[in-house]
């Protein structure tokens, strides 16, 4: 197996872990749980079955990508990792505004890892074409 596939697969697992930690720690921020209990909203978003499905998809995609990275052929694999990596970088950049509005050292540290991981995924996947 190529070295880049192992690195990318591991980066997807790192992203997943950081995402899970970010979501978990986010609920422990001051007043988040109280506001959720009082209003049914989590950081201003009403928690509906559709939102829960979206969260589930966001949590599953990195795990699926970790497997797909090992299982797929190089060309399809490379482009799948680049496209999905770009989507996750964009999602992280969209989240930056909320992070700036509600600064927290712990959340910022995790957000940095959540942003670096997909950037490295894109970089490794892009550079893998020169080796195959």
Secondary structure as UniProt FT lines:
FT   HELIX           3..27
FT   TURN            30..31
FT   HELIX           32..39
FT   STRAND          41..42
FT   TURN            43..44
FT   STRAND          45..46
FT   HELIX           49..71
FT   HELIX           74..101
FT   HELIX           105..128
FT   TURN            129..131
//
